[in-house]
Amino acid sequence: MMIKKMKPSLIALGAVLGLCAALPASAQFQKAEDAIKYRQSSFTLMGTHFSRIAAMAQGKVAFDAKAAAENADILNTIAKLPYSAFGEGTDKGAPNRAKPEIWKESAKFKEAADKMVAEVGKLDAAARGGNLDQIKAAVGGVGQSCKACHDNYRAKETN
Amino acid sequence: MMIKKMKPSLIALGAVLGLCAALPASAQFQKAEDAIKYRQSSFTLMGTHFSRIAAMAQGKVAFDAKAAAENADILNTIAKLPYSAFGEGTDKGAPNRAKPEIWKESAKFKEAADKMVAEVGKLDAAARGGNLDQIKAAVGGVGQSCKACHDNYRAKETN
């Protein structure tokens, strides 16, 4: 069912029950294309900030503890955002690379998303601590969680 | 001058002087199109989270203090991001609506960006406080700062 079609009835339900805040997160997007654009934007920002820390972990850029902590803090905020934009009916509506498995095995997808958020949390903690070895280990964990989701849930081509 | 062309010399300079972290923020993007995609993504997320608070301020959605505070907190993090992606040479490289005035009157543009960040900071403070009247006032301030920048620095059509 499309978000576009769901929304009026859900809003009416929310208004009646006074449960707006308890509605599925997907209902926060008016159209499927809004949800797609939102999650893609989240991943763009995550990729930018993670890659700046990864470059330090890999020795490609001089380690700057303050910059690492700032980037990890931003990453930690944004990492929590995209999951809410994978609601039912957001598989189509704009070009995107989300595989049908996201909705077919939604519990496993949620687990993978939670894993990524947890790994980013560890990276944020490591970056606050300022120890490069701990940051390197945490970057590895985040990278693996990115890759796991991309392997399982991101198609090679846009649909 | 394009970022793409600037980068190697800037990186070499940074490596020699050990001043990577002090390089202009624009140098953090490998290509102009990366900077454009990054700032557009920031605005997409900002618009989403601001509109959720604005909907409460306008009475279109029931006021939920916790949701308002969460959205304002996210907005407050992301509002600080896009300015860094308006470096010299990022006017072209991907379809975008940035007006040449951004780089012609860069001090005024910086002032407008700072104003927006300050207004978002006030909204974040108001949302933490949970007082709807204060949130309404702060939403107005943020809205005006969005509009001022859009009026002056955003073209109607993509270039």
Interface residues (C-beta under 8 A of the other chain):
Chain A: G14 A15 G18 C20 A21 Q28 F29 D34 K37 Y38 Q40 S41 S42 T44 L45 T48 R52 V61 A62 D64 K66 A67 D73 I74 T77 I78 L81
Chain B: G18 C20 A21 Q28 F29 D34 K37 Y38 Q40 S41 S42 T44 L45 T48 R52 V61 A62 D64 K66 A67 D73 I74 T77 I78 L81
